[in-house]
C-alpha cells in the first residue's frame, strides 16, 4: 500500500488525525481575511465584464501582417474605447470593443480595414446590444439563486437545517473568493465564467455532502454514549474523508491547470481564461471550504443545543474521573450498552472493563 493510501486508512480508522475543528477559529480568520480582500478588490477595481454583458462588437479579420500591439492601438483610436485583441491561428485578429452601437461599429470597421491593410468586406463584425447583455446577466443571477435555494432545501431534507446553512455559507464563500480573484487579475467575465462558477458550486457541494454524510452516520444516537463529543465526531468525519478530498481535488485541478497555464498562458488562447480561472480557483476554494468551513460551522451551530452541551459535560466528567483514578480514558470509554462511535458511521462493539 502506498504511503498516502496507508495514511488514508489510518485516518479513516481514527488511528491518527488532525484537529481541524479545534482550530476552526484560525480557519475562520483566514477565510474572513481572504473574503475582505476579495470584496475590496471588487469595490476598487470591479469586474471586467465581457461584451456579452455590456454590449459591443467583435471584429474578426483575415490574415494580416500587423502586430497585436499595433492592432490594439488602431482599434482604440478608431473607437475611443478599450480594445482586446487576440491573434488567431489563421493569422487574423479577433478585436473586441465594448460600448459600440451599430452606427459606430460601421465606422470602426472601415478604419480597421485601412489600418490593418485588409479588405473591409473580409472583416466579420458581430454586434451585441446592451439590452441582450442585461438579459444574460439577469438569467445568470436567476440561475444562481435557484441553485442556492434548491441546495438549501435538499440539505435541509436529507440532513438538517444546520448543515444546509453551513453549506450555503461555504458556497457563498467560494463564490466571493472566485469573483474577487477575477477582479484582482482583471480577466474578462463571460458566459463561460458563469458556467464555470455553477460547475464549481456543484463540485464544492459534492465534497461537502461527503463529509456531512459521514458526520450524520457517525453522530447517530450520539447522546447514548459518553465516548465522544459532537465536535470530536465531526473532526473524525473530516479526517476520514481527507485523503479522498485531496485526491479528487488534485485530479480535478490538473486538467484545469493545463487549460489555464498552458492553453491560456503559454499558447496564448486567451478565450480559455474566462472559464478555466473560475474552475481553478473555485475547485481549490471548494475543497478548502468543505473541510475548514462547512463542517466547523455545523459544529458551532450544533453544540449550542442543550443536548450537545449536556453530552460534552458528561464526556468531560467521565474523562476527569478516569484521570483522577489513574486509568486510561480508553478503559472507561464504552460498555456493552454504550456504542463506540467512529468516523464514517462505523461502530465497534463495546469493550468490557
N, C-alpha and C positions, 0 to 999 in steps of 0.2 A: 504493500500500500504506500502511496506517495506521502510525503510529509504533510502536505496540505490536506489530503484525504484523512490521514491519521488524526490531524488536529480537528478536522470537522467531526469525526466520530467521537472524540473526547468532549468536544463542545456539546454535541448532541446528547451524550450521556450525562452531562453535567460534571464530568471529572475535572475540567478546567473551565475558566470563564473570565470575562472582564465585566466590571461593574458599570455597565452603560447607564442604568437607571440611577445609581447612586451619584453619578457625576452629571446628572441631567441639567443642572443649572449652568454648568460650563457650556454644554451644547446649546442651551437656550441663548446664552450670551453671544456665542459665535454666530448663531442664526440671526439674532437681533442686529448685530453689527453689520453682517452682510446685507440684510434687508434694508437697513438705513442707508447704506452705500448705494444700493440699487434705486431706492426712492429719490435720493439726492441726484443721482445721475439722470433719472427720468425728469426731475424738475428743472435741472440746469440745462442739459443737452437735448432732452426729448428724444423721440424716435424718428429715424429716417424712414418715413413711410414711402412705399413704392407708388408708382403711378396708378396701380390698381385701386388704391385707396384715396388718393388725392387728385387723380386725373392728370392727363398729359399725353405725350406722344412718344412712340418708339420708331426710330428710323433704322431700317436695315439696308446697308449699302452693298454694292458689288465690290469686287476686289479693287483695292486702292493702294498706292504706294505711300500715302500719307501716314505718319505715325499716330499712335493713340493720343499722345500729348498735343499734337497739332490739331487733331480732330476734336479733342475736348475744348481747346481754345476757340476753334472756329464755331463750334456748336453754342458755346456760351456767349460769344459775341453776337451771333445771329439771333439768339432767342432772348438774351437778357436774363436767363435762368441758369442755375447749376445743371451740368450735364454729366451723365455717367456713360462712359464709352468703353466698350469691350471689343477686343479683336476676335473675330470668328475664325473657325478652322478653314473657311474658304478664302480667307484673306480680306474679307469685307469687315464692316464695322456694325456694331449694334449700339445706337446712340439713343439714350433715354433722357428725355427732358420733361420735367414736371411743370404743370401750370399752363400748358399751351392749349388754346382753343383751335377750332378748325381753320379760321382765317389766318391766325398767326402761324400755324403749322405749315400752311402752303408757302408762306414767305420764307420760313426757315428751311424748307425743303429745297427751294431754289438756291439759297445761299450756300447750303451744304453741297449741292451739286457742283457749284463753282469752286468752292474752297477745296473739296476733295477730288476735283478733276474727274468727275464721273457724270454720266448722263442722268438728268433729272428723272426721266421715265423709269430708270433702273433702280431708283430708290423706293423702297416699300415703306409706307407710313401707316402705322396703326394708332388710332386715336382712342383714348379712354376719357369719357366725361366724368366730372367730379361727382355727379349725382349717382352714376353707376358705382363709383368707388365707395360712396357713402352707403349704398345698399349692401355692398360686400362687407363693409365694416360692421354694419348692424346685424347682418346674418352671422358673422363670426362671433359677436358678443352674445347673440341669442343661442347659438350652438354651445358656447362655453357655459352659459347659465343653465341650460337644460342638462348638460352633462353633470354639473355640480349638484343640481337638485336630485337627479337620479342616483348619484353616488351616495348622497346622504340618506335617501330613502332605502336603498339596498342595504347599506351597512347597518342602519337602524333596525331593519327587519332581521338580517342574517346574524348580527351580533348584538349590539345595544347602542343607545344614543351617544354614550361617551366615546365609543370608538368611531362613530360617524362624525362627531365634532372634531376629534383628533385628526382623522383622515382629511377632513375638509381644510383644517388649518395647515396640514402638511402640503396639500395640493396648492393652496394659495401661496405658501412659502416657496414652492418650486416655481410657480408662475412668476412671482415677483423677482426672484433671482434671475431667471432666464430673460425676462423682459429688461431687467436692469443691465445685464451684460450686453444686450443689443444696443442700449442707449450708450454704454461706455465705449464700445468698439465702433459704433456708427454703421453697422451692417444694415442693409435695406430690409424693411419688413414687407413681405409679400404674402399672398395667399398660401404659398408654400410654408412660410413661417407659421401661419395659423395651423396648418395641417401638422407641422412638427410639434407644436405646443399640445395639441389634442393627443398626439401619439405618446408624448412623454407623460401626460397625465394618466393615460391608461397604464403605462408601464409602472409609474410610481404607485398607482392604486394596487396593482397586482402584487408588488413587493410588500406593500403594507398589509394586504389581506393575508399573505402567507404568515407573517408574524402574528397577526391578530388571531388567525385560526389556531396556531399553537398555543396562544395565550388563553383562548376560550376553552380549549380542551384541558390545558394544564390547571386552570382555575376552577374546574368543575368540582362542586362540593368542597370548596376551599375552606369553608367555615367549620367543617367536620374534622379538621386536622390542626395540629399545632406545630408542624414542622417548618413551614414557610409562611412568610408574609406575602401579600399580593405583589408587592414590588419585587420580591425575590423570584417569584414565579414568572413575572414579566421579564425579568433580566435573563432567566434561563431560557425563555422563549426566543429572545433576541439572539443569545449565544447559539441556540440550537439551529437557527437558520442563517447564521452569519456567513459561513463559508459558501452556502448556496447563493446568498445575495451577492457576495463578492464575485463568484464565478459568473453568474448571469450578467452582472453589470459589466465586467471586463469583456465578455464575449459580445455584448451588445455595443460597447463603446469602440471596439477595434474597427469594424467596418465604417462606423460613423466618423471616426477619426481619419480614416483613409479619404472619405469624401471631403472632409473639412480641410485637412492639411495638405493632402496630395492633390485631390481634384480641384478644390477651391484656391489653394495657395500655390503649390508648385506648378501645376499645369495651367493655372490661370482661368479655370472655369468658374468665374465668379458667381454665376447663377446658382451654383450648388450651395453657396454660403447661406442663402436665406433659410433653407431647411436644415442643413447639416449642423449649423451652430445651435439652433434651438434643440435639436436632438442631443447633441453632445453635452451641452450644459444641463439640459433637462434630465437626461438619464443619470448624470452624476448627482444632481441635486435630489432626484427622486430616491436614489439608493441611500443617500445621506439622511433624508427626512424620514424614511421608513424605519431606520434604526435609531437615530438620535432625537427625533422629534415626535413622531406619531405615538409610539408605544410609551415613552416617558410621559406624554400628555395624558394618556389613558390612566397611567398610574396616579398622576396628580388628581385627576377627577374621581377615580375610583376610591382612593384612600380617604376621601372626605366622607364616605359613607360610615355610619355608626358601626355597622357590622365589620367593616375592614379595620376600623380603629380598635374595636374590641379584639379582633383576631391578632393584630400587632401586639397588643398588651399581653395577650396570653402567650404568644410565641416568645416574646422577650422575657416574660416572667419565668417561663419554663427553662429558658437558657440560663437565666441568672441563678435559678435554683440548682441546675446541673453544675454550674461553675462553682457555686458555694460548697457543693458536696465533693468537688474534685473529680466529677465524672465528665466524660466526653459528651459533647452535645449529641452525637450520633447514638449514644447509649440510651438517651431519653426520647429520641425522636422516633415516633411511630409505635404502634401497638397493633394488636390483631384487629381492633375496630377503628384504627386510625390509618388510612391510606397514606403512603408517601407520594407526594405529588412531584413529578419531574417534568422536564420540558417535553413539548410536543404531545402532552396529554397521556403519556405512558405512566403506569403505576406499577410499583413493585410491592409485593406482599410485605406486611409489617414484620419487624424483627422482634422476637421475644427477648425480654430482659431476663 
